[in-house]
Amino acid sequence: MGWLFCAFFACATFAAEPARLALELDAEGRREAAAIEFRRLALADENAENAARWFWLAAYEYAQGQEGERSNRMLDRVEDAAPLALSAPVAWLRAENAMQDKDWASAAFHFDSLQLKADGDDVREFAARGSAAARLREQDVAGARRALADAPGELGSARAAIDRYAGRRDKKPWVGGVLGIVPGLGYLYSGEYANAARSIILNSLFLWGMAETAADEDWGVFAVLTFAEFTWYSGSIYGGIDAAHRHNERRLDEGVREIRGEKKWRPDLAQVPVFSLTFEF
């Protein structure tokens, strides 16, 4: 399971029972409610380190619910309650929150901080991968390479992903738009072949309909088809622009996924009242 961060709650009378409601809410996917319950447990606990762990679990639930700001506030409470007790888990969760908020510079900073605070090679590798991914999001290819330079672990695939990303070029949206003047070409430029075929077919149908209705002097239907054709035609131009953006995003997302790898760091909620983080593959 990789590196395990584990800390027992100080109070021997603690059991899973006080956290049962929070754990049930987590299992149901009710993240905000689970966070509130973990926060209540933190406020009720007189032991500072226990309270910090409950606050951290509240922060994790908020993060899972895509509420990064609330999660970071709970992490502030963790550091207020026990400044040094959970430094590595706090750094990790701040990094993930920053990634979710697309604050790549902050994410890289916190992953670097995690790498310094970690006491196991598995976590150092995980942190280095996260830092490299954040820097690639910033288009800092050199920084992504540096993040992996001295990191432990098998990082050949991550380095290869950076090289592949650097060795290819983004599609230019303006080129996609210009090519979109010819229906379908803007999509073909970005590799969206199904959209290209659909654009060509629909434009052909509109033109055929316009020709047929003009021949029949059915000017009302002709006007409707002409309006639809011009609307679709302009959409083909904008579609070529959007397709280029989507291509670039897919290329970057693929590189980031390969850099970060399959390893996930998670709290093991089944171990409560033992606080533990473990890797999942």
C-alpha positions as CSV (number, residue, x, y, z in Angstrom):
1,M,0.0,0.0,0.0
2,G,3.0,2.3,-0.1
3,W,4.0,4.7,2.6
4,L,1.6,5.0,5.6
5,F,1.3,8.1,7.7
6,C,-0.3,7.0,11.0
7,A,-1.0,8.7,14.3
8,F,-3.2,7.4,17.1
9,F,-5.6,9.6,18.9
10,A,-4.2,10.5,22.3
11,C,-7.4,9.8,24.2
12,A,-7.6,6.0,24.8
13,T,-11.4,6.2,25.3
14,F,-11.8,7.4,21.7
15,A,-13.5,4.9,19.4
16,A,-15.1,4.9,16.0
17,E,-18.5,5.6,17.7
18,P,-18.2,9.4,17.9
19,A,-17.3,9.6,14.3
20,R,-20.0,7.1,13.1
21,L,-22.3,9.8,11.8
22,A,-19.5,11.6,9.9
23,L,-18.4,8.3,8.4
24,E,-21.9,7.4,7.3
25,L,-22.4,10.8,5.7
26,D,-19.1,10.4,3.9
27,A,-20.2,7.0,2.6
28,E,-23.4,8.5,1.3
29,G,-21.4,11.2,-0.5
30,R,-22.7,14.0,1.7
31,R,-19.4,15.8,1.9
32,E,-20.5,19.1,3.4
33,A,-22.6,17.3,6.1
34,A,-19.6,15.0,6.9
35,A,-17.3,18.0,7.2
36,I,-19.6,19.8,9.6
37,E,-19.8,16.6,11.8
38,F,-16.0,16.3,11.8
39,R,-15.7,19.9,12.6
40,R,-18.1,19.4,15.5
41,L,-15.9,16.6,16.8
42,A,-12.9,18.9,16.6
43,L,-14.5,21.7,18.6
44,A,-15.6,19.2,21.2
45,D,-12.2,17.6,21.7
46,E,-10.0,19.1,24.4
47,N,-6.8,17.4,23.1
48,A,-5.1,19.7,20.6
49,E,-3.7,17.0,18.4
50,N,-7.0,15.0,18.3
51,A,-8.8,18.3,17.4
52,A,-6.3,18.9,14.6
53,R,-7.0,15.5,13.1
54,W,-10.7,16.0,13.2
55,F,-10.2,19.4,11.6
56,W,-8.1,17.8,8.9
57,L,-10.8,15.3,8.1
58,A,-13.3,18.1,7.9
59,A,-10.9,19.9,5.4
60,Y,-10.7,16.7,3.4
61,E,-14.5,16.4,3.1
62,Y,-14.8,20.0,2.0
63,A,-12.1,19.3,-0.6
64,Q,-13.9,16.2,-1.9
65,G,-17.0,18.4,-2.2
66,Q,-15.0,20.9,-4.4
67,E,-15.1,23.6,-1.6
68,G,-11.4,24.5,-1.6
69,E,-11.9,27.8,0.3
70,R,-13.6,26.1,3.2
71,S,-11.1,23.3,3.1
72,N,-8.2,25.7,3.4
73,R,-9.9,27.4,6.4
74,M,-10.1,24.0,8.1
75,L,-6.4,23.5,7.4
76,D,-5.8,26.8,9.1
77,R,-7.5,25.5,12.1
78,V,-5.3,22.3,12.0
79,E,-2.2,24.5,12.1
80,D,-3.6,26.7,14.9
81,A,-4.5,23.6,17.0
82,A,-1.3,21.6,16.5
83,P,1.2,23.4,14.2
84,L,3.6,20.6,13.6
85,A,1.4,17.5,14.1
86,L,0.1,17.1,10.5
87,S,2.5,19.2,8.4
88,A,2.8,16.7,5.5
89,P,-1.0,16.0,5.2
90,V,-1.7,19.7,5.4
91,A,0.8,20.5,2.6
92,W,-0.7,17.8,0.5
93,L,-4.3,18.9,0.8
94,R,-3.4,22.5,0.2
95,A,-1.6,21.4,-3.0
96,E,-4.7,19.5,-4.1
97,N,-7.0,22.4,-3.3
98,A,-4.7,24.7,-5.4
99,M,-4.8,22.3,-8.3
100,Q,-8.6,22.2,-8.1
101,D,-8.6,26.1,-8.1
102,K,-6.2,26.1,-11.0
103,D,-3.7,28.1,-8.9
104,W,-0.7,26.2,-10.4
105,A,2.0,28.3,-8.7
106,S,0.5,27.6,-5.3
107,A,0.1,24.0,-6.1
108,A,3.7,23.6,-7.1
109,F,4.8,25.4,-3.9
110,H,2.8,23.1,-1.6
111,F,3.9,20.0,-3.4
112,D,7.5,21.1,-3.0
113,S,6.8,21.7,0.7
114,L,5.3,18.2,0.9
115,Q,8.5,16.8,-0.6
116,L,10.6,18.5,2.1
117,K,8.3,17.4,4.9
118,A,7.8,13.8,3.8
119,D,9.8,11.0,5.5
120,G,9.3,8.3,2.9
121,D,10.4,7.9,-0.7
122,D,6.9,7.0,-1.8
123,V,5.6,10.4,-0.7
124,R,8.6,12.3,-2.1
125,E,7.9,10.7,-5.5
126,F,4.2,11.5,-5.2
127,A,5.0,15.1,-4.3
128,A,7.6,15.5,-7.1
129,R,5.0,14.2,-9.6
130,G,2.5,16.7,-8.3
131,S,4.9,19.6,-8.5
132,A,5.9,18.6,-12.1
133,A,2.2,18.4,-13.1
134,A,1.5,21.8,-11.7
135,R,4.4,23.3,-13.5
136,L,3.4,21.7,-16.8
137,R,0.0,23.3,-16.3
138,E,1.8,26.6,-16.2
139,Q,3.5,25.7,-19.5
140,D,6.8,25.6,-17.6
141,V,8.3,22.5,-19.2
142,A,11.8,23.2,-17.8
143,G,10.4,23.6,-14.3
144,A,8.5,20.3,-14.7
145,R,11.7,18.5,-15.6
146,R,13.5,20.1,-12.6
147,A,10.8,18.9,-10.3
148,L,11.6,15.3,-11.2
149,A,15.3,15.7,-11.5
150,D,16.3,14.5,-8.0
151,A,13.1,12.7,-7.0
152,P,13.2,9.1,-5.9
153,G,11.2,6.3,-7.6
154,E,10.5,5.1,-11.1
155,L,9.8,8.3,-12.9
156,G,10.7,7.2,-16.4
157,S,7.1,7.4,-17.7
158,A,6.6,10.8,-16.1
159,R,9.8,12.2,-17.8
160,A,8.7,10.6,-21.1
161,A,5.3,12.4,-20.8
162,I,7.0,15.7,-20.4
163,D,9.2,15.0,-23.4
164,R,6.2,14.1,-25.5
165,Y,4.4,17.2,-24.5
166,A,7.4,19.4,-25.2
167,G,8.0,17.6,-28.6
168,R,4.6,18.4,-30.0
169,R,2.9,21.7,-30.8
170,D,-0.4,23.1,-29.7
171,K,-3.0,23.8,-32.4
172,K,-3.5,27.5,-33.2
173,P,-7.1,28.5,-32.6
174,W,-6.9,31.2,-35.3
175,V,-5.8,28.6,-37.8
176,G,-8.8,26.4,-36.8
177,G,-11.1,29.4,-37.4
178,V,-9.7,30.2,-40.8
179,L,-9.9,26.6,-41.9
180,G,-13.5,26.5,-40.5
181,I,-14.4,28.7,-43.5
182,V,-14.5,25.4,-45.4
183,P,-17.0,23.4,-43.3
184,G,-15.3,20.5,-41.5
185,L,-11.7,21.6,-42.1
186,G,-11.4,23.4,-38.7
187,Y,-12.4,20.2,-37.0
188,L,-10.1,18.0,-39.1
189,Y,-7.2,20.3,-38.2
190,S,-7.7,19.4,-34.5
191,G,-8.3,15.7,-35.1
192,E,-12.1,15.8,-34.4
193,Y,-13.1,13.6,-37.3
194,A,-16.6,12.9,-36.2
195,N,-17.4,16.6,-35.8
196,A,-15.8,17.2,-39.2
197,A,-18.0,14.6,-40.9
198,R,-21.1,15.9,-39.1
199,S,-20.3,19.5,-40.2
200,I,-19.8,18.5,-43.9
201,I,-23.0,16.4,-44.0
202,L,-25.2,19.0,-42.3
203,N,-23.9,21.8,-44.5
204,S,-24.4,19.7,-47.6
205,L,-28.0,19.0,-46.5
206,F,-28.7,22.7,-46.0
207,L,-27.3,23.5,-49.4
208,W,-29.3,20.7,-51.0
209,G,-32.4,21.9,-49.3
210,M,-31.8,25.5,-50.4
211,A,-31.3,24.4,-54.0
212,E,-34.4,22.3,-54.0
213,T,-36.6,24.9,-52.5
214,A,-35.3,27.6,-54.8
215,A,-36.0,25.4,-57.8
216,D,-39.6,24.9,-56.5
217,E,-39.9,28.6,-55.7
218,D,-40.8,27.8,-52.2
219,W,-39.2,31.0,-50.8
220,G,-40.5,30.7,-47.3
221,V,-38.8,27.4,-46.7
222,F,-35.8,28.7,-48.7
223,A,-35.5,31.7,-46.3
224,V,-35.6,29.4,-43.2
225,L,-33.0,27.0,-44.7
226,T,-30.8,29.9,-45.7
227,F,-30.9,31.4,-42.2
228,A,-30.1,28.0,-40.7
229,E,-27.2,27.5,-43.2
230,F,-25.6,30.8,-42.4
231,T,-26.0,30.1,-38.7
232,W,-24.4,26.7,-39.0
233,Y,-21.7,28.1,-41.3
234,S,-20.7,30.7,-38.8
235,G,-20.8,27.9,-36.2
236,S,-18.3,26.0,-38.3
237,I,-15.8,28.8,-38.0
238,Y,-16.2,29.1,-34.2
239,G,-16.2,25.4,-34.0
240,G,-12.8,25.2,-35.6
241,I,-11.5,27.7,-32.9
242,D,-13.1,25.7,-30.1
243,A,-11.8,22.4,-31.5
244,A,-8.2,23.8,-31.3
245,H,-8.7,24.8,-27.7
246,R,-10.1,21.4,-26.9
247,H,-7.2,19.7,-28.6
248,N,-4.7,21.7,-26.5
249,E,-6.6,21.0,-23.3
250,R,-6.7,17.2,-24.1
251,R,-3.0,17.2,-24.8
252,L,-2.2,18.9,-21.6
253,D,-4.6,16.8,-19.5
254,E,-3.1,13.6,-20.9
255,G,0.4,14.8,-20.0
256,V,-0.6,15.7,-16.5
257,R,-2.3,12.3,-16.0
258,E,0.8,10.5,-17.1
259,I,3.0,12.6,-14.9
260,R,0.9,12.1,-11.8
261,G,0.5,8.4,-12.4
262,E,-2.0,6.0,-10.9
263,K,-1.0,6.3,-7.3
264,K,-3.6,8.1,-5.1
265,W,-3.0,9.3,-1.5
266,R,-6.1,9.0,0.6
267,P,-7.1,9.0,4.3
268,D,-8.1,5.5,5.4
269,L,-11.5,6.3,7.0
270,A,-12.0,2.7,7.9
271,Q,-9.1,3.1,10.4
272,V,-10.8,5.9,12.4
273,P,-10.0,6.6,15.3
274,V,-6.5,6.0,13.9
275,F,-5.5,8.8,11.6
276,S,-3.8,7.3,8.5
277,L,-3.0,8.2,5.0
278,T,-2.3,5.4,2.6
279,F,-1.7,5.0,-1.1
280,E,-4.2,3.4,-3.4
281,F,-3.3,2.0,-6.8
